[in-house]
Amino acid sequence: MNVRILKVGYLETNCYILEKNNSCLIIDPGDNAYFIKQQLGKNELLAILITHHHEDHIGALDQLVQSYTVPVYDAYNTEEQSYQVGPFQFNVIATPGHSSDSITFYFPSYQMMFVGDFIFKNSIGRMDLPTGDENEMKQSIKKIKQYADEIRCYPGHGDVTTLSDEKRNNPFFIDSK
């Protein structure tokens, strides 16, 4: 599976295009629908995955759904279970804290997690916005710390990291018990 990172919008949100066998998924189309469409190339778009519904992560969602008529996977229509969309298999993990609708998409075959604004390299997402909650964030961190160290985490902003790096260097992970 190939992962392409597009920086979109004024907050430079990471929009991800996952490609496999001429099919693709989009994760967090935050802005610039036209640019995202161009980046799909000849791949068939199968679905759009949303880590949470803050505007900088869904700004291009409506335009893309209108253009492609594909399903959207988010906290409101998924459960913590495994999903198969074309050649893509992923698990949904509820990770509230940054927002009540924050979820992580885990692709176990590739040891990749798309974490939205739950985890940033050496930090976490804000909890002072509507529906943010410090206690939920602590529980989400405890839950995600149980996963394998080698998993790569693809955040909503900034650089890719690994769970091992976060367990060693992220003060919010170190402080959680």
trRosetta pair geometry for C-beta under 8 A, 3 or more apart (Angstrom, degrees):
i j d omega theta_ij theta_ji phi_ij phi_ji
1 18 5.8 -5 180 -171 115 96
1 19 6.9 150 -164 73 63 46
1 20 4.6 -39 -107 -69 76 117
1 88 7.5 87 -112 -105 135 87
1 107 7.1 -74 54 162 165 154
1 109 7.9 103 -6 94 126 110
1 110 5.5 -62 42 -77 125 150
1 112 8.0 -114 85 16 133 148
2 18 7.3 152 80 -159 52 46
2 19 4.3 -18 62 61 103 102
2 20 7.1 170 19 -67 73 61
3 16 6.0 -27 -163 -160 93 110
3 17 7.5 148 -158 77 44 50
3 18 5.7 -15 -102 -103 71 71
3 19 7.8 -169 -73 20 26 76
3 112 7.1 -179 -60 -144 148 159
3 154 7.0 -123 -179 -90 148 152
4 16 6.9 142 74 -158 52 56
4 17 4.4 -10 58 57 107 99
4 18 8.0 -160 23 -71 72 28
4 19 6.9 41 -7 -9 107 114
4 39 6.7 -167 118 173 146 122
5 14 5.5 -39 -155 -151 101 99
5 15 7.6 129 -163 68 49 47
5 16 6.1 -24 -101 -101 59 71
5 154 7.6 -151 -93 -154 111 115
5 160 8.0 -123 -67 -46 148 108
6 14 7.5 124 65 -160 47 47
6 15 4.4 -31 69 68 101 98
6 16 7.5 -174 21 -80 79 22
6 17 6.8 54 -13 -12 112 102
6 32 7.8 -135 150 82 126 131
6 35 7.0 156 -172 129 137 111
6 36 6.5 164 87 -100 167 76
6 39 5.9 -100 -75 -48 138 174
7 12 4.4 -15 -169 -156 109 85
7 13 7.3 140 -156 63 52 36
7 14 6.7 -30 -97 -93 59 52
7 15 7.7 171 -92 20 10 83
8 12 7.4 123 51 -141 26 33
8 13 5.4 -39 67 63 80 89
8 15 4.8 23 5 -9 127 125
8 29 7.3 -8 64 -165 167 50
8 30 4.7 154 89 67 113 98
8 31 4.4 176 153 59 103 82
8 32 4.5 -136 -142 29 107 117
8 35 6.9 173 -108 78 105 132
8 36 7.0 -2 -86 -59 147 103
8 59 7.6 -162 133 59 118 123
8 60 7.2 -57 165 -11 153 132
9 12 6.8 -141 76 -51 71 20
9 13 5.1 24 44 12 123 103
9 30 4.7 -83 -8 126 137 112
9 31 3.3 123 -69 11 93 142
9 32 6.7 -136 -49 -11 61 97
9 56 5.5 175 115 -146 160 82
9 59 6.0 119 -85 27 130 155
10 31 7.7 68 -2 -12 62 172
11 30 7.4 -100 63 167 102 148
11 56 4.6 -14 45 -142 140 145
11 157 6.7 -69 149 -99 96 129
12 157 6.4 91 94 -137 83 93
13 28 6.3 -126 157 146 119 119
13 30 3.5 72 71 -12 148 169
13 31 6.9 119 36 9 119 96
13 56 4.8 165 -59 156 133 94
13 57 5.9 -165 -159 -87 148 57
13 156 5.9 -35 -150 174 86 84
13 157 6.1 -63 -115 -79 48 83
14 28 6.9 54 91 83 64 135
14 154 6.8 -148 131 168 147 90
14 155 6.5 102 25 93 143 57
14 156 5.7 -173 41 -168 95 26
14 157 6.1 -170 -9 -86 94 27
14 158 7.6 -71 -34 41 124 39
15 26 6.8 -9 178 -170 99 96
15 27 7.0 168 -163 81 51 59
15 28 5.4 -140 -111 96 62 78
15 29 5.3 61 -137 -109 127 43
15 30 5.6 -136 -65 13 105 88
15 31 8.0 -138 -44 39 134 57
15 32 8.0 -142 5 61 154 104
15 36 6.2 -72 137 -102 152 116
15 60 7.8 10 -109 39 150 132
16 26 7.1 151 83 -160 56 46
16 27 4.1 2 55 50 106 108
16 28 6.7 58 15 41 83 94
16 114 6.2 -116 26 -120 156 132
16 154 6.2 53 -76 149 145 146
17 24 5.5 -3 -176 -173 90 132
17 25 7.4 163 -155 80 46 47
17 26 5.8 -20 -101 -103 69 69
17 27 7.9 -157 -69 20 26 75
17 36 7.6 164 -67 -157 115 83
17 39 5.9 -159 -29 127 156 116
17 40 6.7 -158 -136 -94 139 62
17 43 7.8 126 176 63 119 157
18 24 6.0 155 79 -155 52 71
18 25 4.5 0 52 52 109 95
18 26 7.9 -161 19 -75 76 23
18 27 6.9 57 -17 -15 106 107
18 88 6.6 85 116 -107 134 135
18 107 7.9 166 -136 -64 151 156
19 22 7.9 10 -169 -98 92 14
19 23 7.4 155 -152 81 53 42
19 24 4.8 -22 -96 -96 65 100
19 43 5.7 -96 -124 -104 101 150
20 23 5.9 -26 73 63 68 88
20 24 7.5 139 21 -89 59 52
20 86 7.8 155 79 117 104 113
20 87 4.8 -130 112 94 122 130
20 88 6.5 145 39 -68 135 83
21 86 7.6 -161 73 156 118 113
21 87 4.9 103 31 -19 131 159
22 42 6.9 -42 -148 113 98 91
22 43 5.7 -169 -172 -120 48 63
22 44 6.3 50 137 7 82 92
23 43 6.2 112 -146 -170 9 92
23 44 5.1 -34 -112 65 67 93
23 45 8.0 135 -166 -99 64 12
23 46 5.3 30 -176 -33 110 122
23 86 4.6 -140 164 148 164 158
23 87 5.8 142 53 22 135 105
23 88 7.4 -133 111 -21 121 102
24 40 6.1 -163 60 -140 149 86
24 43 4.1 49 -12 147 118 141
24 44 7.0 159 21 74 74 41
24 45 5.7 -39 74 -101 91 56
24 46 6.8 169 71 9 35 87
25 45 7.6 107 -106 -153 27 67
25 46 6.0 -46 -79 59 73 96
25 47 5.5 -12 -123 68 93 81
25 48 7.2 156 -169 -100 72 28
25 49 5.9 29 169 -7 121 109
25 85 6.7 87 -84 95 120 137
25 88 5.7 16 -28 -42 131 173
26 29 5.2 22 150 -55 132 106
26 36 6.6 54 -130 -177 140 127
26 40 7.8 -52 -66 -85 112 108
26 45 6.6 -5 -16 -141 105 113
26 47 7.9 -150 35 104 69 45
26 48 4.8 -18 68 -117 99 80
26 49 7.2 -177 91 27 48 70
26 64 6.8 -80 58 -179 160 160
27 48 7.6 159 -89 -167 29 59
27 49 4.6 -22 -107 71 78 104
27 50 7.7 173 -156 -80 58 26
27 51 6.9 52 -179 -34 100 98
27 105 6.6 -131 -117 36 130 147
27 114 5.0 -57 -175 180 162 159
27 154 7.8 81 90 106 151 131
28 49 7.5 -34 -27 94 61 72
28 50 6.4 109 -85 -128 58 53
28 51 5.6 -17 -67 11 114 102
28 57 4.3 -61 -147 -158 100 89
28 58 7.4 -79 -145 -63 59 53
28 114 7.7 -163 -7 168 113 122
28 116 6.6 154 -75 -107 137 81
28 156 6.2 -151 -152 -123 169 89
29 33 6.9 57 167 -100 126 70
29 36 5.5 27 -136 -109 109 170
29 48 6.3 -49 -5 -147 118 126
29 57 7.9 77 56 169 34 48
29 58 7.0 48 71 -134 71 35
29 59 7.3 -122 123 61 69 64
29 60 4.0 -93 146 73 106 106
29 61 5.5 146 68 -73 108 58
29 64 5.4 40 90 -13 174 151
30 55 7.9 78 -155 134 80 49
30 56 4.9 6 -154 165 122 53
30 57 5.0 -40 -91 -107 92 23
30 58 6.8 5 -111 0 48 21
30 59 5.0 37 168 23 47 105
30 60 6.6 35 79 9 21 96
31 56 7.2 -35 -30 -146 108 56
31 59 4.1 3 -80 84 68 141
31 60 5.6 136 -134 -36 10 101
32 35 3.9 -13 159 32 115 121
32 36 6.0 126 106 -23 81 87
32 59 8.0 51 5 98 52 119
32 60 6.2 -52 59 -67 38 139
33 36 5.6 -57 -147 38 33 112
33 37 6.2 36 155 -22 67 105
33 60 3.7 168 -71 -151 80 109
33 63 3.8 -35 -108 94 168 139
33 64 5.6 -151 -137 -53 105 81
33 67 7.5 150 173 -8 121 140
34 37 5.7 -53 -151 33 30 113
34 38 6.6 33 151 -21 63 103
35 38 5.7 -52 -153 32 33 114
35 39 6.6 30 152 -20 64 107
36 39 5.7 -59 -152 35 33 112
36 40 7.0 45 150 -33 64 96
36 60 5.8 130 10 130 144 160
36 64 6.7 -42 97 -86 137 125
37 40 5.9 -45 -159 14 36 116
37 64 7.3 -168 -69 -109 90 85
37 67 6.6 -56 -100 135 128 166
38 41 7.9 33 160 -60 43 52
40 43 5.2 -119 179 58 76 99
40 45 5.9 -38 -141 -58 142 105
44 86 8.0 160 92 -101 112 158
45 48 7.6 12 177 -57 116 81
45 64 7.8 -126 173 -179 163 106
45 68 4.8 -31 78 -155 134 153
45 70 5.5 -99 125 -47 100 155
46 70 6.3 127 144 -147 20 128
46 85 5.2 140 132 157 128 106
46 86 4.6 -103 -106 -11 161 130
46 88 7.2 171 71 19 146 123
47 70 5.2 -163 -100 160 36 114
47 71 5.0 -24 -120 71 99 84
47 72 7.0 161 -170 -93 82 25
47 73 6.0 40 163 -11 130 104
47 85 4.9 -60 5 -163 137 154
48 61 6.5 149 141 -134 154 84
48 64 6.2 108 -75 110 147 134
48 65 6.9 -91 16 -73 143 85
48 70 6.0 114 -11 94 86 117
48 71 7.6 -163 33 100 70 44
48 72 4.9 -22 72 -111 98 76
48 73 7.3 -177 90 24 47 70
49 72 7.7 159 -90 -162 24 58
49 73 4.8 -19 -111 65 72 105
49 74 7.5 152 -164 -72 47 60
49 90 7.7 -13 -101 79 153 162
49 105 5.3 25 170 -64 149 155
49 114 7.1 89 109 84 135 147
50 53 6.4 40 158 -77 133 67
50 57 6.6 114 -154 136 84 111
50 58 6.0 26 -131 -87 126 104
50 61 6.9 17 -85 -104 126 138
50 72 6.2 19 -10 -178 115 104
50 73 7.0 177 22 85 72 52
50 74 4.0 -10 63 -94 112 106
50 75 7.9 -88 95 -3 96 73
51 57 6.3 -95 52 -168 91 149
51 102 6.4 8 157 -149 81 66
51 103 6.0 -146 -150 66 52 64
51 104 7.0 29 -136 -95 100 39
51 105 7.0 -102 -89 -7 84 97
51 114 6.3 -128 -74 130 120 93
51 115 6.9 72 -142 140 142 19
51 116 2.7 -177 133 -63 144 121
51 117 7.3 143 115 8 129 65
51 118 7.4 -121 175 -11 122 101
51 156 6.4 -135 65 -74 149 112
52 57 6.1 75 70 59 68 159
52 74 8.0 122 -104 -155 22 102
52 75 7.2 25 -107 -15 61 126
52 98 6.6 -128 -25 94 171 113
52 99 4.7 120 -165 55 138 132
52 101 5.1 132 -136 93 77 86
52 102 4.5 -20 -73 -93 125 63
52 103 7.2 156 -65 18 72 63
52 116 5.1 111 5 179 98 158
52 117 6.5 -72 37 31 136 100
53 57 7.1 -136 -128 75 15 112
53 58 5.6 -2 -144 -17 60 148
53 74 6.9 57 -60 -166 97 144
53 75 7.9 -101 -20 30 101 110
53 99 7.3 -143 44 135 70 156
53 101 5.6 10 8 84 100 146
54 57 5.2 72 65 14 78 106
54 58 7.2 151 77 9 35 97
54 99 6.5 -165 -45 -46 100 152
54 117 7.1 9 21 3 144 144
54 129 7.5 20 -102 139 124 161
55 58 6.4 -83 -134 55 29 85
55 59 5.7 59 171 -71 72 87
56 59 6.5 1 -123 -28 25 115
56 156 7.8 95 108 165 106 120
57 116 6.5 15 -116 -139 153 102
57 117 7.6 -114 -54 -20 135 107
57 156 6.1 -50 -91 -142 115 126
58 61 4.2 -23 -167 -14 80 132
60 63 5.4 -62 -166 48 66 113
60 64 5.6 64 139 -25 89 109
61 64 6.0 -68 -150 39 27 107
61 65 6.2 22 160 -17 68 109
61 72 7.0 53 -165 -114 115 139
62 65 5.9 -56 -144 37 30 109
62 66 6.3 30 157 -18 64 108
63 66 5.8 -57 -150 37 29 111
63 67 6.3 24 155 -17 64 110
64 67 5.6 -57 -145 39 32 109
64 68 5.9 -12 170 16 69 114
64 70 7.8 -42 141 38 92 111
65 68 6.7 -74 -129 55 22 82
65 69 6.9 68 177 -93 59 29
65 70 6.6 -118 -123 48 63 69
65 72 6.4 -34 -92 -49 125 117
66 69 7.6 14 -157 -61 17 67
71 85 7.9 -139 64 -121 120 127
72 77 7.4 95 92 40 76 136
73 77 6.8 -119 -132 80 46 101
73 78 5.4 55 -168 -57 88 129
73 83 6.8 149 -122 111 149 176
73 85 7.8 -111 -35 -50 138 145
73 92 7.3 -136 167 -82 117 126
73 105 7.7 90 107 -96 128 122
74 77 6.2 61 54 29 71 87
74 78 6.7 177 76 3 23 108
74 101 6.9 14 164 171 102 117
74 103 7.1 157 -168 27 47 131
75 78 6.6 -72 -118 47 22 95
75 94 7.1 87 -129 -117 103 85
75 100 7.9 161 135 121 162 64
75 101 3.9 -170 45 -162 149 79
75 102 7.2 39 -62 36 140 13
75 103 4.9 173 -78 -28 88 118
76 101 6.9 -12 -44 -136 83 124
78 81 7.7 -151 179 42 84 84
78 83 7.1 -59 -133 -51 115 138
78 92 4.5 159 147 -80 134 173
78 103 6.9 85 73 -149 131 172
79 92 6.7 128 90 73 28 131
80 91 7.5 29 -170 174 62 92
80 92 5.7 -127 -111 94 41 84
80 93 6.1 55 -130 -114 98 39
80 94 5.6 -71 -68 -9 112 94
81 91 7.0 -123 131 -142 20 76
81 92 6.5 9 44 41 48 97
82 89 6.5 2 -174 -176 105 94
82 90 7.3 169 -150 93 62 29
82 91 5.1 -39 -94 -92 65 78
83 89 7.2 172 87 -150 48 51
83 90 5.7 -15 59 65 93 76
83 91 7.4 155 14 -98 75 27
83 92 6.7 50 -10 -24 117 100
84 88 7.2 155 -156 86 47 53
84 89 5.2 -15 -102 -101 75 80
85 88 4.9 -16 67 66 85 105
85 90 7.7 -17 17 19 103 102
88 107 7.3 -63 -163 -117 87 116
89 107 7.1 115 84 -142 60 74
89 108 7.5 -50 109 41 103 89
89 109 6.4 79 63 -8 110 123
90 105 5.0 4 172 -175 141 92
90 106 6.2 146 -166 72 80 42
90 107 4.9 -44 -102 -84 89 70
90 108 7.9 153 -127 0 43 72
91 105 7.5 149 73 -160 45 47
91 106 4.5 -22 60 64 97 102
91 107 7.9 -176 18 -75 72 26
91 108 6.5 49 -5 -29 116 106
92 103 5.5 -13 -166 -179 94 132
92 104 7.5 140 -160 74 46 51
92 105 6.5 -23 -101 -103 60 62
92 106 7.8 -172 -76 21 13 84
93 103 6.5 146 74 -166 46 75
93 104 4.3 -20 64 61 105 101
93 105 7.9 -167 22 -74 82 17
93 106 5.7 51 -13 -14 119 119
93 113 7.8 -28 32 -138 134 117
93 143 7.1 168 -180 135 116 126
93 144 7.2 110 140 -90 148 86
94 102 7.7 96 -170 90 56 64
94 103 5.7 -46 -107 -107 43 83
94 140 7.6 -112 122 -107 64 99
95 102 5.1 -75 88 121 76 102
95 103 6.1 122 25 -131 82 26
95 104 4.7 53 -7 -20 136 104
95 115 7.0 -45 80 -150 164 82
95 116 7.9 165 77 45 122 111
95 118 4.6 11 129 -117 131 153
95 140 4.1 96 -156 -154 69 125
95 143 7.1 -149 -103 74 79 128
95 144 6.5 35 -112 -52 123 121
96 99 6.9 -94 -142 95 75 39
96 100 5.1 10 -137 -138 126 38
96 101 7.3 59 -102 -11 94 13
96 102 5.1 140 -105 46 40 96
96 131 8.0 -88 -157 155 109 97
96 133 6.6 16 142 46 106 113
96 136 4.2 -47 107 165 100 135
96 137 7.5 -96 118 -66 56 51
96 139 8.0 11 66 71 86 109
96 140 6.1 -167 57 -59 44 129
97 102 6.4 -63 38 49 66 148
97 118 6.5 86 55 -132 112 82
97 124 7.3 -42 121 169 133 131
97 125 7.2 126 102 65 94 101
97 127 6.0 -56 165 -103 73 108
97 132 6.8 18 153 -156 41 70
97 133 6.0 -100 -126 68 43 69
97 134 7.3 54 -153 -122 88 18
97 136 4.5 -160 -81 104 64 86
97 137 2.7 111 -156 -84 128 69
97 138 7.4 151 -114 0 127 42
97 139 7.6 -175 -70 50 110 76
97 140 4.8 -112 -22 20 127 137
97 141 7.6 60 -66 -28 168 85
98 102 5.0 96 53 -70 96 150
98 116 7.1 -159 63 114 150 109
98 117 4.6 163 -174 102 163 99
98 118 5.5 -125 -5 -88 125 49
98 124 7.2 -148 -68 160 101 89
98 125 3.4 13 -106 93 127 135
98 126 6.4 78 -140 63 83 51
98 127 6.4 -96 -106 -86 39 61
98 129 7.5 19 175 45 65 116
98 132 5.9 -40 -173 -115 26 95
98 137 6.9 93 -40 -96 54 108
99 102 4.9 127 57 -41 77 94
99 117 7.6 64 -3 66 101 118
99 129 6.8 -36 -83 89 89 115
99 130 7.7 31 -126 93 91 63
99 131 4.8 47 -157 96 68 112
99 132 6.0 -41 -82 -75 45 65
100 131 3.9 -88 -7 -178 100 118
100 133 7.1 57 -79 -2 79 118
100 136 7.4 -17 -107 148 62 177
101 131 7.2 20 -1 136 80 153
102 116 5.8 -153 -145 77 91 142
102 117 7.1 -99 -117 62 124 79
102 118 5.3 135 170 -70 134 101
102 125 7.7 -176 -108 52 150 151
102 140 7.4 5 96 -118 124 161
103 116 7.5 80 63 -3 45 136
104 113 5.3 -1 178 -171 117 108
104 114 6.7 162 -161 76 63 51
104 115 5.0 -5 -116 -110 104 63
104 116 7.2 -127 -91 13 61 94
104 118 6.2 -64 -69 30 103 156
104 144 7.0 90 -8 -100 167 120
105 113 7.0 153 79 -156 48 55
105 114 4.4 -2 56 50 100 105
106 112 7.4 164 -152 91 48 49
106 113 4.9 -15 -101 -102 75 85
106 147 7.5 -133 -127 -123 142 150
106 151 7.6 -27 -140 -150 101 138
107 110 4.6 2 116 42 114 106
107 111 7.7 -44 90 21 76 15
107 112 4.6 1 53 61 108 96
107 113 7.6 -166 21 -77 69 37
107 114 7.9 51 -11 -11 101 95
108 111 7.0 27 -160 -74 38 46
111 148 6.8 -67 -135 80 109 128
111 150 5.6 -18 -179 111 147 94
111 151 4.9 -135 -179 -107 80 59
111 152 6.4 85 120 9 84 79
112 151 6.9 171 -87 -164 15 78
112 152 5.2 -20 -111 66 70 96
112 154 6.5 19 -173 -12 100 114
113 144 7.7 108 -171 -147 170 115
113 147 7.5 79 -51 119 141 166
113 151 5.5 43 -10 162 107 122
113 152 7.2 -177 28 89 69 47
113 153 5.0 -19 71 -110 104 68
113 154 6.8 -175 91 23 49 75
113 163 7.8 66 19 -54 135 106
114 154 4.8 -27 -108 70 66 110
115 118 4.6 -105 172 56 95 107
115 119 4.5 -18 139 36 155 97
115 144 7.9 53 -119 -130 123 153
115 153 5.1 3 -10 -165 135 101
115 154 6.7 154 14 68 80 50
115 155 5.5 -33 68 -101 103 59
115 156 7.3 -105 92 -23 65 79
116 125 7.5 -16 120 -49 83 149
116 155 7.2 -23 99 -159 13 54
116 156 4.5 26 -168 -52 43 118
117 120 7.4 -4 -150 -51 57 96
117 125 3.4 86 149 -99 90 140
117 126 7.4 -27 160 27 128 71
117 155 7.2 72 -101 -172 36 91
117 156 4.4 -43 -59 33 69 143
117 157 7.0 30 -101 7 85 99
118 124 6.7 -41 164 -153 42 88
118 125 5.8 -46 -85 5 15 119
118 137 7.9 177 -149 -132 75 83
118 140 6.3 -111 -154 144 120 142
118 144 7.7 134 142 -43 133 157
118 155 7.9 -140 55 -126 63 84
119 123 7.9 142 -167 87 51 47
119 124 5.9 -41 -108 -111 46 69
119 125 7.6 -55 -33 -17 16 86
119 144 7.3 -139 -47 122 134 165
119 153 5.3 -36 92 169 135 149
119 155 5.8 -118 94 -95 67 105
119 161 7.3 -117 140 58 114 128
119 166 6.3 -20 -162 -115 130 153
119 170 7.5 -39 -150 -118 98 163
120 123 4.3 -13 71 71 109 92
120 124 6.4 -174 20 -93 83 13
120 125 6.8 122 -24 -60 102 61
120 155 4.9 94 -108 -151 54 162
120 156 7.9 -65 -83 47 87 77
120 157 6.5 -19 -112 72 115 86
120 158 5.3 65 -157 43 101 145
120 161 7.8 92 157 -4 33 137
121 155 6.8 -120 -25 -2 69 144
121 158 5.5 -131 15 136 104 130
121 159 4.8 6 -29 68 148 94
121 160 7.6 57 -68 92 114 15
121 161 4.2 159 -104 -58 81 127
121 165 7.4 -20 -145 120 82 132
121 166 7.8 -123 -137 -82 42 88
122 161 7.5 -177 -23 -107 62 152
122 165 7.7 -69 -62 144 76 101
122 166 7.3 -152 -78 -113 37 65
122 169 5.1 -56 -105 126 94 108
122 170 5.1 -164 -137 -94 37 70
122 171 7.7 47 -178 -1 76 76
123 170 6.5 -151 -48 -139 20 96
123 171 8.0 9 -102 35 57 89
123 172 7.0 77 -154 1 38 123
124 127 7.9 19 116 -40 114 100
124 137 6.4 103 153 -168 150 125
124 141 7.3 -58 -92 -78 144 117
124 170 7.3 90 -42 -176 85 126
124 172 4.8 -47 -13 52 124 169
125 132 7.9 -137 119 -121 99 117
125 137 8.0 -148 64 -118 82 123
125 156 7.5 36 -85 37 123 128
126 129 5.7 81 107 -13 116 101
126 132 6.3 -59 123 -112 71 159
127 132 3.8 164 -166 164 47 119
127 133 6.3 -109 -164 41 108 12
127 134 5.1 102 143 -71 160 65
127 137 5.5 -76 -90 -32 132 144
128 132 5.8 -31 2 71 13 148
129 132 4.8 95 54 -23 66 123
132 137 7.7 13 -173 -46 82 118
133 136 4.0 61 88 15 114 113
133 137 6.5 178 92 -16 58 83
134 137 5.5 -53 -148 33 32 115
134 138 6.6 35 154 -21 65 101
135 138 5.7 -49 -151 31 34 112
135 139 6.6 31 152 -15 64 104
136 139 5.7 -56 -150 39 35 110
136 140 6.2 37 151 -21 68 106
137 140 5.6 -55 -146 36 32 112
137 141 6.4 34 154 -20 65 104
137 172 7.7 -56 148 -174 116 132
138 141 5.8 -53 -149 34 30 112
138 142 6.6 33 152 -19 63 104
138 176 5.6 171 -151 -123 77 106
139 142 5.6 -51 -149 35 34 114
139 143 6.4 36 151 -21 65 105
140 143 5.6 -53 -149 35 33 114
140 144 6.3 22 158 -14 67 108
141 144 6.0 -59 -142 40 29 103
141 145 6.2 38 157 -29 64 107
141 172 6.2 -131 -105 140 154 97
141 173 5.9 -154 -169 -102 118 63
141 176 4.5 -160 109 -65 130 168
142 145 5.9 -54 -149 27 27 116
142 146 7.6 35 152 -29 56 97
142 176 5.7 -144 -65 160 75 126
142 177 7.9 -8 -97 93 111 24
143 146 6.3 -56 -175 14 35 113
144 147 5.8 -38 -171 12 54 115
144 163 7.2 -149 151 -121 93 117
145 163 7.5 156 -122 -170 44 113
145 167 6.4 113 -136 -99 93 104
145 173 6.4 146 -89 -152 114 99
145 176 7.0 -170 -32 90 146 130
147 151 5.5 -10 136 0 119 151
147 163 5.9 -144 89 -95 98 167
148 151 5.3 117 76 -28 82 96
148 163 6.9 124 98 55 43 143
149 162 6.9 45 163 150 64 111
149 163 5.3 -140 -139 88 35 99
149 164 3.6 55 -175 -70 101 99
149 167 6.7 -72 -117 19 91 141
150 162 6.5 -43 -153 -161 29 126
150 163 7.4 -10 36 43 16 100
150 164 6.7 20 -71 -20 39 120
151 162 6.6 141 80 -157 45 73
151 163 4.8 40 58 -8 96 119
152 160 5.8 4 -178 177 107 115
152 161 7.4 157 -157 87 62 31
152 162 5.5 -47 -101 -97 53 74
153 160 6.8 160 79 -162 51 64
153 161 5.1 -18 59 69 103 81
153 162 6.6 155 8 -114 86 18
153 163 6.4 110 -35 -58 114 67
153 166 6.9 24 14 -28 149 138
154 160 5.5 -21 -100 -111 64 93
155 158 5.6 -2 78 62 133 93
155 159 7.6 37 34 71 116 32
155 160 7.4 -176 11 -101 80 39
155 161 7.1 33 -23 13 113 102
161 165 5.0 -122 -174 75 97 131
161 166 5.9 93 133 -50 132 96
162 165 4.7 98 56 5 81 100
162 166 7.1 -151 93 -3 44 86
163 166 5.5 -57 -147 40 36 111
163 167 6.1 39 155 -23 70 105
164 167 5.7 -52 -144 35 31 111
164 168 6.4 21 157 -10 64 110
165 168 6.0 -66 -149 44 29 105
165 169 5.6 -24 172 23 69 120
165 170 7.7 80 124 -26 68 95
166 169 6.6 -75 -118 56 22 80
166 170 4.2 1 -160 -6 70 132
166 173 5.0 114 149 -28 85 158
167 170 7.3 3 -48 33 15 99
167 173 5.3 -115 -108 146 39 139
167 174 7.7 113 -178 -73 42 65
168 174 7.9 24 180 -76 15 105
169 174 7.9 -110 117 -41 5 118
170 173 4.1 67 80 10 108 110
170 174 6.6 174 85 -13 54 85
171 174 5.5 -54 -139 39 35 113
171 175 6.0 30 162 -16 68 111
172 175 6.1 -53 -138 41 26 107
172 176 6.5 34 157 -32 59 105
173 176 5.9 -51 -147 22 30 112
